[in-house]
Amino acid sequence: MSSSSLTTFRFDEKMTKTIEDLKSATHASSKADVVKRAIALYQIIQEAQQRGDRVLVRAPAEAGGQPNDTELK
């Protein structure tokens, strides 16, 4: 059986708007769900980097060009 604890965060107006925008864009069930997903993704990235893996975000190629990769560090 898993247990949970209540943790409260205080975000500034800009971060609150970002979380609300992400909630809407991803159809998340709550702002807490957005934060949980972000933490899960951050953990995946951190574990990959600890293994020595490169973590890339690939943007689609524009009109016959090469894809644009951004490495997360």
C-alpha positions as CSV (number, residue, x, y, z in Angstrom):
1,M,0.0,0.0,0.0
2,S,1.4,3.4,-0.9
3,S,1.1,6.4,1.2
4,S,1.2,10.1,0.3
5,S,2.0,13.3,2.0
6,L,0.7,16.8,1.5
7,T,3.3,19.3,0.4
8,T,2.6,23.0,-0.3
9,F,4.5,25.1,-2.8
10,R,4.3,28.8,-3.4
11,F,4.8,29.9,-7.0
12,D,5.1,33.3,-8.4
13,E,2.5,34.6,-10.9
14,K,4.6,33.7,-13.9
15,M,5.2,30.1,-12.8
16,T,1.5,29.7,-11.8
17,K,0.5,30.8,-15.4
18,T,3.0,28.4,-16.9
19,I,1.5,25.5,-14.8
20,E,-2.0,26.5,-15.8
21,D,-1.0,26.8,-19.5
22,L,0.6,23.3,-19.3
23,K,-2.5,21.9,-17.6
24,S,-4.7,23.1,-20.4
25,A,-2.3,22.1,-23.2
26,T,-1.7,18.6,-21.8
27,H,-5.3,18.0,-20.6
28,A,-3.8,17.2,-17.2
29,S,-6.4,16.6,-14.5
30,S,-4.9,19.2,-12.1
31,K,-2.0,21.6,-11.5
32,A,-0.6,19.0,-9.1
33,D,-0.6,16.5,-12.0
34,V,1.4,18.9,-14.1
35,V,4.0,19.2,-11.3
36,K,4.1,15.4,-10.8
37,R,4.7,14.8,-14.5
38,A,7.4,17.5,-14.5
39,I,9.2,15.9,-11.6
40,A,8.9,12.4,-13.2
41,L,10.4,13.8,-16.4
42,Y,13.2,15.5,-14.5
43,Q,14.0,12.2,-12.8
44,I,14.2,10.4,-16.1
45,I,16.6,13.1,-17.5
46,Q,18.7,13.1,-14.3
47,E,19.1,9.3,-14.4
48,A,20.0,9.3,-18.1
49,Q,22.6,11.9,-17.5
50,Q,24.0,10.0,-14.5
51,R,24.5,7.0,-16.8
52,G,26.4,9.3,-19.2
53,D,23.6,9.4,-21.8
54,R,23.0,12.5,-23.8
55,V,19.4,13.8,-23.6
56,L,18.2,15.6,-26.7
57,V,15.0,17.4,-27.8
58,R,14.6,17.2,-31.5
59,A,12.6,19.8,-33.5
60,P,11.4,18.8,-36.9
61,A,13.4,19.7,-39.9
62,E,12.3,22.7,-41.8
63,A,11.8,22.5,-45.6
64,G,14.4,19.9,-46.5
65,G,16.8,20.9,-43.7
66,Q,18.2,18.9,-40.9
67,P,16.3,18.4,-37.6
68,N,17.3,20.9,-34.9
69,D,18.6,19.1,-31.8
70,T,18.9,20.8,-28.4
71,E,20.9,19.0,-25.8
72,L,19.6,19.2,-22.2
73,K,22.4,19.7,-19.7
